[in-house]
Amino acid sequence: MSDIEIAQQAKMQPIIGLVEEKFGIPAEHMDPYGHYKAKVSLEYIDSLTENKEGKLILVTAISPTPAGEGKTTTTVGLGDAMNRLGKKTIMCLREPSLGPCFGMKGGAAGGGYSQVVPMEDINLHFTGDFHAIGVAHNLLSAMIDNHITHGNALGIDARRIKWKRVVDMNDRALRKITVAQGGPANGYLREDGFDIVVASEIMAILCLATSRSDLKARLGRIVIAYKTDNVTPVYAKDLNAQGAMSALLKDAIKPNFVQTLENNIAIIHGGPFANIAHGCNTVTATKTALKLADYAITEAGFGADLGAEKFINIKCRMSGLKPSAVVLVATVRALKFHGGAAKEELNHENLKALEHGFVNLERHLHNIKNNFGLPCIVCINHFTFDTEAEIALLQQKCESLGTKCVVSKHWAEGGVAAEALAQEVINVVDNREPGFTYVYDENMPLWDKIEAISTKLYGAANITASPKIRSEIAALQKNYGKFPVCIAKTQMSFSTNPAIKGAPTGHTVEISEVRLANGAGFIVAIAGSMMTMPGLPKTPAAERIDITDDGIITGLF
């Protein structure tokens, strides 16, 4: 059966009763969205302050390939397995974006028998959080143009507006547009553009905010433009926009509770991309899970060079979170692809390609253990085409590096098939104090921070930028030098060229653009030709998604 067919046969329990039974959350603190998804009140979360915190486990992966890796599937399978072993565990995931849902991926709620449900709802609109973020973002956009139209008392330079518009869809035609055509009655004619919602600074702010007041303050700090002197910033609070934006986000700030196929609790909240944003679910969701459970398992988007790096250097730095261990997900198929095997040949045994592609896993493993200072367990997310010889080679190579490598069949069999992985994770986290190391010190100059990530994690020889970009970084250094950096880079390679597989070294990372995310509290450095508004592929997933006459969704994978 397909993922969606498995999900549609799930025996879900009403979410209100389930969270009360498992974690004692009173029904009056849960806002139901139908029978199987609900939000928890911030007031209840505040009441958990004195609770002891559980252990935090991060799930990340090798560099993504068309063959698939399975971070969400592994996060769910691992969580189900730990609950089977009697360990009180909650999974913390990101919300899927409609962009990749209708583009390349076709859904992001796990797979096989390790899924979160209701799968269709989670992938399509869910509880409306992304809609609220998009509307809040575009309200600010509208207020900027409205202010200029009505006299521009703030002296905004229309050529230096930094705030685009957003939509939660892959639509390359919207990357660059012209607004206010049709004469003065329609506003001030200028160039504009769209980003995808998951690249919005408001998404980052929601994921890092710790309260309603913190959310409102961060929204007010958003730099929307510069005045005609090209020095003085204009903030969202100068337009008195932060109150209305916060009102639009009044429900979006509350974490969403759902369940797995095995009726264990997962919190799905927030969803910035890891290639063009910081790739982690909300701090609120993660901290709530840690206060409710003995273990919280969270994922960070794409490969460990992106999601895990930003989890450590941005999310943990700002929130005080301390992970205890990392699970690095890989598949035999993906490693063969990194080793040069053609996509059409990945289901055939190829030990040579597997050995060549292992360097990608090895680089990620080195980064986790040496640059992040965290213990790491390798999970081989099993495919039915994997051969015994391939599995044996992979385990041998991991063991030669002093790393546990566990084959897990949770996709096919659910939590019971991930118990060996769960036990290895428990053995590690129960026998060490939480802690890690940052890749760079916050007092390093911004340029040096970018260079540290590029050379230490990506294997680059150096970084480069045009004189214009160097000048912009130098200007940001004066007031925002202590900010962490969020590098927007292709997820497909350690380099900025998605076609280069394996573990390239000696390449140059070119910084093509920098953006200030003052409300979120970091600097976005765009590397290479990375786009913050993706396009649809030649054959988008939308072509196979449908609904039957009796309301059954099909084609979501």
C-alpha positions in Angstrom: 0.0 0.0 0.0 1.0 3.6 -0.5 1.7 5.9 2.4 -1.7 7.6 2.1 -3.5 4.2 1.9 -1.8 3.1 5.1 -2.6 6.4 6.8 -6.3 6.2 5.8 -6.6 2.8 7.5 -5.2 4.1 10.8 -7.2 3.6 13.9 -6.9 7.0 15.3 -8.0 8.0 18.8 -9.7 11.3 19.6 -6.7 13.6 20.3 -8.2 15.3 23.4 -8.7 12.1 25.3 -5.3 10.7 24.1 -3.2 13.7 25.4 -5.2 13.6 28.7 -4.6 9.9 29.1 -0.9 10.0 28.2 0.2 13.3 29.6 -2.6 14.6 31.9 -3.4 17.7 29.9 -6.9 18.8 30.8 -9.4 19.1 28.0 -10.0 22.8 28.7 -6.5 23.6 27.7 -6.8 21.9 24.3 -8.4 23.6 21.3 -9.7 20.9 19.0 -9.5 21.2 15.2 -11.8 18.3 14.4 -11.4 15.0 16.3 -7.7 14.2 15.7 -5.7 17.4 15.9 -5.6 20.1 18.5 -3.7 23.1 19.9 -2.5 23.4 23.5 -2.9 26.7 25.3 0.1 28.9 26.1 -1.2 29.2 29.7 -0.9 25.4 30.2 2.6 25.5 28.7 3.5 28.2 31.2 2.3 26.0 34.1 5.0 23.4 33.2 7.9 25.7 34.2 8.8 23.7 37.3 8.7 20.3 35.5 12.0 18.4 35.1 13.2 18.5 31.5 13.6 15.3 29.5 16.5 14.4 27.2 16.6 15.9 23.7 17.5 13.7 20.7 18.1 15.2 17.2 17.4 13.3 14.0 19.3 14.5 10.9 20.5 12.9 7.7 23.1 12.7 5.0 22.9 15.0 2.0 19.5 14.5 0.3 19.2 12.6 -3.0 16.3 11.6 -5.3 16.6 8.2 -3.7 15.2 9.5 -0.3 16.6 9.3 3.2 13.7 9.4 5.6 14.3 11.7 8.6 10.6 12.1 9.5 9.9 8.4 9.0 12.9 7.6 11.3 11.9 10.2 13.9 8.4 8.7 14.1 9.7 5.1 14.0 12.2 5.8 16.7 9.6 7.6 18.9 7.2 4.7 18.5 9.9 2.3 19.4 11.0 4.2 22.5 7.4 4.3 23.7 7.2 0.5 23.1 10.2 0.1 25.4 8.4 2.0 28.1 10.1 5.3 27.6 7.8 8.3 27.7 8.6 10.0 24.4 7.2 12.8 22.3 8.2 13.6 18.7 8.6 17.2 17.6 8.3 17.7 13.8 8.0 20.6 11.3 4.8 21.4 9.5 4.9 20.5 5.8 4.8 23.3 3.2 2.3 23.2 0.3 5.2 24.2 -2.0 7.1 20.8 -1.9 3.9 19.0 -1.2 2.7 19.9 -4.7 6.2 20.1 -6.1 8.9 17.5 -5.6 7.9 15.5 -2.5 4.1 15.1 -2.4 3.9 15.1 1.4 6.0 15.1 4.5 4.4 13.2 7.4 6.6 10.2 7.5 6.1 7.0 5.5 5.0 3.4 5.6 4.1 2.3 9.1 6.0 5.2 10.7 3.7 8.1 10.0 1.9 10.9 11.8 -1.9 11.2 11.2 -4.3 12.5 10.0 -1.8 12.6 7.1 -3.9 14.4 4.6 -4.8 17.2 7.0 -1.2 17.6 8.1 0.0 18.0 4.5 -3.0 20.2 3.3 -3.6 23.3 5.4 -3.4 21.5 8.8 -4.5 24.0 11.5 -4.0 27.1 9.3 -0.6 28.2 10.8 1.1 28.7 7.4 -1.9 30.7 6.2 -1.7 32.9 9.3 2.0 33.5 8.8 1.5 34.3 5.1 -1.3 36.8 5.9 0.7 38.5 8.7 3.6 38.8 6.3 1.5 40.3 3.5 -0.3 42.6 5.8 3.1 44.2 6.5 3.8 44.4 2.8 0.4 46.1 2.2 1.1 48.6 5.0 4.5 49.5 3.5 3.0 50.4 0.1 0.0 52.1 1.8 2.4 54.3 3.8 4.3 55.4 0.8 1.1 56.1 -1.1 -0.2 58.3 1.6 2.8 60.7 1.8 5.6 58.5 3.1 6.1 60.4 6.4 8.9 58.0 7.4 10.9 58.8 4.3 11.2 55.2 3.1 13.3 54.9 0.0 11.1 52.8 -2.3 14.3 51.4 -4.0 15.5 50.0 -0.7 12.5 48.1 0.6 13.7 44.8 2.0 10.3 43.2 2.6 8.9 41.1 -0.2 5.5 39.3 -0.3 5.0 35.5 0.3 2.9 32.6 -0.8 3.0 29.0 0.3 3.6 27.6 -3.2 6.5 27.0 -5.5 6.0 29.6 -8.2 9.1 30.8 -10.0 7.1 33.4 -12.0 6.6 35.4 -8.8 10.3 35.8 -8.0 10.4 39.3 -9.5 7.3 41.3 -10.2 6.2 44.9 -10.6 3.5 46.3 -8.2 1.1 49.2 -8.4 0.8 49.2 -12.2 -2.1 51.3 -13.6 -1.4 54.7 -12.3 -1.1 56.7 -9.0 -4.5 55.5 -7.8 -3.0 52.0 -7.4 0.1 53.1 -5.4 3.8 53.7 -6.1 5.1 51.8 -9.1 8.1 49.7 -8.0 9.8 46.3 -8.4 8.9 43.6 -5.8 8.9 39.9 -5.5 7.7 36.8 -3.6 9.4 34.3 -1.3 7.8 31.1 -0.2 6.1 31.3 3.2 8.7 29.0 4.8 11.4 31.6 3.9 9.5 34.4 5.6 11.2 36.0 8.6 7.8 35.7 10.3 8.1 31.9 10.1 11.6 32.2 11.7 10.2 34.5 14.4 7.3 32.2 15.2 9.8 29.3 15.6 12.1 31.2 17.9 9.6 33.3 19.9 9.0 32.2 23.5 5.8 34.0 24.3 3.2 36.4 22.9 5.1 39.4 24.1 8.4 38.1 22.6 6.6 37.4 19.4 5.2 40.9 19.2 8.6 42.5 20.1 10.4 40.5 17.4 7.8 41.4 14.8 8.3 45.1 15.7 12.0 44.7 15.2 11.7 43.6 11.6 13.7 45.9 9.3 11.4 46.6 6.3 13.4 49.2 4.4 16.0 52.0 4.7 15.5 55.7 4.4 16.9 57.7 1.6 20.3 58.1 3.4 20.7 54.2 2.9 21.8 54.0 6.5 18.7 54.6 8.8 16.5 51.5 9.0 12.8 51.5 9.1 11.1 49.0 11.4 7.7 47.3 11.3 7.0 49.0 14.6 7.4 52.4 12.9 4.3 51.5 10.9 2.5 50.2 14.1 2.1 46.9 12.4 3.3 44.5 15.1 0.0 44.4 17.0 -2.2 43.4 14.0 0.4 40.9 12.9 0.5 39.4 16.4 -3.3 39.2 16.4 -3.3 37.2 13.1 -0.8 34.8 14.8 -2.8 34.4 18.0 -3.5 30.7 17.3 -0.5 29.9 15.1 1.8 30.4 18.1 0.1 27.5 19.9 1.7 24.1 19.3 -0.3 21.4 17.4 -0.8 17.9 18.8 -1.4 14.9 16.6 -0.6 11.2 16.9 1.3 8.5 15.1 -0.1 5.3 13.6 0.7 3.7 17.0 -1.3 6.4 18.9 1.8 8.1 20.3 1.9 11.9 20.6 3.7 14.1 18.1 3.8 17.9 18.2 4.0 19.5 14.8 4.6 23.2 14.8 6.4 25.6 12.5 8.2 24.7 9.4 11.1 26.8 8.0 13.0 25.2 5.2 16.6 24.2 6.1 18.1 25.3 2.8 16.6 28.8 2.7 15.8 29.2 6.4 16.8 27.6 9.7 15.0 24.3 9.3 13.7 23.6 12.8 10.3 23.3 14.5 9.3 25.9 17.2 11.3 26.3 20.4 7.9 26.3 22.1 7.0 22.9 20.8 10.4 21.4 21.7 10.4 22.9 25.2 6.8 21.7 25.8 7.8 18.2 24.8 10.8 18.2 27.1 8.6 19.3 30.0 5.9 16.7 29.4 8.0 13.6 28.4 11.3 11.9 29.5 12.5 12.1 25.9 11.8 14.5 23.0 12.9 13.6 19.5 13.1 16.4 17.0 14.3 16.6 13.4 16.2 19.2 11.5 15.7 19.6 7.8 17.8 18.2 5.0 21.4 17.1 5.6 23.3 17.7 8.8 25.3 20.5 7.1 22.1 22.6 7.0 19.4 21.6 9.4 21.7 20.2 12.2 24.1 23.1 11.9 21.3 25.7 12.2 19.7 23.6 15.0 22.9 24.0 17.0 24.1 27.4 16.0 20.8 29.2 15.9 18.0 27.3 17.7 20.1 26.0 20.6 22.1 29.2 20.9 19.0 31.3 21.2 16.9 28.9 23.4 19.3 27.2 25.7 18.3 23.8 24.4 20.9 21.0 24.9 20.7 17.9 22.8 22.1 14.6 24.2 22.7 12.7 21.0 22.2 12.7 17.2 20.7 10.0 15.0 22.2 10.3 11.4 19.8 8.8 8.9 21.2 7.2 5.7 20.0 4.8 3.0 22.0 2.4 0.9 20.3 3.8 -2.1 21.2 7.4 -1.3 24.9 6.5 -0.6 25.1 4.6 -3.9 23.8 7.7 -5.6 26.5 9.8 -3.9 29.0 7.2 -5.2 28.0 7.8 -8.8 25.3 5.2 -9.4 22.5 6.3 -11.8 19.1 6.8 -10.2 17.7 4.0 -12.4 20.3 1.5 -11.1 19.9 2.2 -7.3 17.9 -1.0 -6.7 20.8 -3.2 -7.9 23.7 -4.2 -5.7 26.7 -2.0 -6.3 29.3 -2.2 -3.5 31.8 0.0 -5.4 29.3 2.9 -5.6 28.3 2.4 -2.0 32.0 2.5 -0.9 32.6 5.7 -2.9 29.4 7.3 -1.6 30.2 6.5 2.0 32.4 9.7 2.1 29.2 11.7 2.3 28.1 9.9 5.5 31.6 10.1 6.8 31.8 13.9 6.4 28.4 14.3 8.2 29.5 12.0 11.0 32.8 13.8 11.4 30.9 17.2 11.6 28.5 15.9 14.3 31.1 14.3 16.4 34.0 16.7 16.0 32.4 20.1 15.2 29.2 19.7 17.3 30.7 17.5 20.0 27.8 15.1 20.0 27.6 11.3 20.1 26.1 9.9 16.9 24.2 6.7 16.0 23.9 5.9 12.3 20.5 4.6 11.3 20.3 2.7 8.0 16.7 3.3 6.9 16.1 -0.1 5.3 14.8 -0.5 1.7 13.6 -3.9 0.4 16.2 -3.8 -2.3 19.2 -3.5 0.1 21.4 -6.6 -0.1 23.1 -8.4 2.8 26.5 -7.6 1.3 25.7 -3.8 1.1 24.4 -3.7 4.7 27.5 -5.6 5.9 29.8 -3.2 4.1 28.1 -0.2 5.5 28.1 -1.5 9.1 31.8 -2.5 8.7 32.7 1.0 7.5 30.8 2.7 10.3 32.3 0.4 13.0 35.8 1.2 11.7 35.0 4.8 12.6 33.9 3.8 16.1 30.2 4.5 15.4 27.2 2.3 16.0 25.3 1.5 12.9 21.8 0.1 13.2 19.6 -1.2 10.4 16.0 -0.3 11.0 12.9 -1.5 9.2 10.4 0.9 10.8 9.0 2.0 7.4 7.8 -1.6 6.7 7.0 -2.8 10.2 6.6 0.3 12.5 8.0 0.9 15.9 8.7 -2.8 16.7 11.3 -2.8 14.0 13.1 0.2 15.4 13.5 -1.1 18.9 17.2 -2.0 18.4 17.8 1.6 17.2 15.9 3.0 20.2 17.9 0.9 22.7 21.2 2.2 21.2 19.9 5.8 21.5 18.7 5.2 25.1 22.1 3.7 26.0 23.8 6.8 24.8 21.6 9.6 26.2 21.1 7.9 29.6 24.8 7.8 30.2 25.9 11.4 29.4 25.1 14.9 30.4 23.5 17.0 27.6 25.9 19.3 25.9 27.6 20.2 22.6 29.9 22.7 21.0 29.2 25.6 18.6 30.9 25.8 15.2 31.8 29.4 15.9 31.9 31.9 18.8 29.2 34.6 18.7 32.0 37.3 19.0 33.5 36.3 15.7 32.9 38.8 12.8 30.1 37.8 10.5 32.4 37.1 7.6 34.4 34.7 9.8 31.3 32.9 10.9 30.3 32.3 7.3 33.8 31.1 6.6 33.9 28.8 9.7 30.7 27.0 8.5 31.9 26.8 4.9 35.4 25.4 5.7 34.7 23.3 8.8 31.4 21.7 7.6 31.2 22.1 3.8 34.9 21.3 3.2 35.4 24.5 1.3 38.8 26.1 0.8 37.5 29.6 1.2 34.5 31.9 0.7 34.2 34.8 -1.6 31.8 37.7 -2.4 31.6 40.7 -4.6 32.8 44.1 -3.3 29.1 45.1 -2.9 28.3 42.1 -0.8 31.5 42.5 1.3 30.5 46.1 1.9 27.0 45.1 3.0 28.4 42.5 5.4 30.7 45.1 6.8 27.8 47.5 7.3 25.8 44.7 9.1 28.8 44.0 11.3 28.6 47.3 13.0 25.2 46.7 14.6 24.5 43.0 14.2 27.9 41.5 14.6 26.9 39.1 17.4 24.0 37.6 15.3 24.4 34.0 14.2 24.4 33.4 10.4 21.9 31.3 8.5 23.4 30.2 5.2 20.9 29.6 2.4 22.5 26.9 0.2 21.5 23.9 -1.9 20.7 20.9 0.2 21.9 18.5 -2.5 25.6 19.0 -2.0 28.3 20.2 0.5 29.2 22.6 -2.2 26.9 25.3 -3.8 26.6 23.1 -6.9 23.8 20.6 -6.5 25.3 18.3 -9.1 28.5 17.6 -7.0 27.8 14.6 -4.9 29.8 12.8 -2.2 32.1 15.0 0.0 33.8 17.6 -2.2 36.7 19.6 -0.8 38.7 22.6 -1.9 35.7 24.4 -3.5 34.8 28.1 -3.0 31.5 29.2 -1.5 30.3 32.4 -3.1 28.0 34.6 -1.0 25.7 36.2 -3.5 23.3 38.1 -1.2 22.9 38.9 2.5 19.7 39.7 4.3 19.1 41.0 7.8 16.5 39.1 9.8 16.5 41.5 12.8 13.3 40.1 14.3 14.5 36.5 14.1 17.9 37.6 15.3 20.2 36.2 12.6 21.8 37.2 9.2 20.8 35.2 6.1 23.7 34.6 3.8 22.6 33.3 0.4 25.3 31.1 -1.2 25.5 30.6 -4.9 22.3 30.8 -7.0 20.0 29.6 -4.2 16.4 30.8 -4.6 14.1 31.8 -1.7 11.1 31.1 -4.1 11.4 27.6 -5.5 9.9 26.5 -8.8 7.9 23.4 -9.7 9.7 20.5 -11.4 8.8 19.4 -14.9 6.3 16.9 -13.5 5.1 18.3 -10.2 3.5 16.1 -7.6 0.3 18.1 -8.0 -0.4 16.2 -11.2 -1.0 13.0 -9.3 -2.9 14.4 -6.3 -6.7 14.1 -6.5 -9.9 13.7 -4.5 -12.6 11.1 -5.1 -16.4 11.8 -5.2 -16.7 10.7 -1.6 -13.9 13.0 -0.4 -10.9 10.7 -0.2 -7.6 12.3 -1.0 -5.3 10.3 -3.3 -1.8 10.7 -4.6 -0.1 12.1 -1.4 3.0 10.1 -0.8 
